[in-house]
């Protein structure tokens, strides 16, 4: 910030581009990390373990769930707030109220930046930590996949059990329909015998010739 005036500083904070805002979303490092990496603070990313230093959630320590660059806040796992309608949402916290206790070293770009101006021993330690974290992530992913498979299998079993029950209900319905049809047929009255109608033969007209002969 070039200006001392707070109004200009706020204006620059709100109107700054995202590549600058991303750098400003940073927190202080714990004392042991400060001595190890020879840094006071670092931009926060997902997966960093963080301790809340101020506010109603003071003392809470957990991983960062997400980082909102546009609004300059961070969401931490386990921290929620209830809305007026009763819904629970993640509590937004400013990164200046946090202290980093463990860094996420799975990102290669971040490791390169940390390893600058450090001894070879510390570089090796960073690489070992990164390998361990990658293993842990793979194990978590495998565990999640296994849980999802178990849930899918349980759903399939429920569907297979429900299908024969539906079929039995359908067969019962068909049987009841057949019985009703049979009873309706039995109840129908017999058709009455048709009466024989005798057609009356019309009287033959006498021709003019016969009349003349009679005369």
C-alpha positions, 0 to 999 in steps of 0.5 A: 500500500502506497497511501497512508489514508485508510479510505484509499487503502480500503479502495485498493483492497476492494478493487484489487485484481485476484492475483494480488488478493490471493497473496493477501489471504495469508496467515502467520506461521507457528514458532517452530515453522517460523524458525524452520522456513525462515518466514513470518507468514505465508498465503493460505491454501486448502489442506493447511491445519490452522488454529483460530486465535480470535473470536467465539471459536478461539482455540479451534484447530482443524484443516481449511476446507475452502478459500474465497479469494473474492470475499477475502475469507476462509472456511474451516472444517467443523466451524458452522453457524445457524441462519435465522431459518435454522439452516447450518452454513460454514462460518467465514473467518478472516485469515488474519485471525488464524495461525498456521500449525501445519503446512500442506506440502502436496503442491509442487509450486509451493514447495519450490517457493519454500525451498528458496534460500534454505539448507539442503537438510530442510529441503530433504525434510520438506520432501519427506513430509510431502511424500507422507502427506501424499500417502495419507491423501491416497489412503483417504481416497481409497477409504472413501472409495471403499465406503462408496462401494459398500453403500452402492452394494447395500442399495443394490441389495435393498433394490433386489429384495424390494423387486420380488415383493413388488412382483408378489403384490402384482400377482396378488392383484392379478389373482383378485382381478381374475376372481372378480371377472369370474364372479361378474360372469357368473352373476350375468343373467342368461340371455332370453330365448328369442320368440319366433315371429311369423311373417304374415303373407300379404293378400295377392292382388287380383289382376285386371285380366281375371276381372274382365273374364268374370264379367 
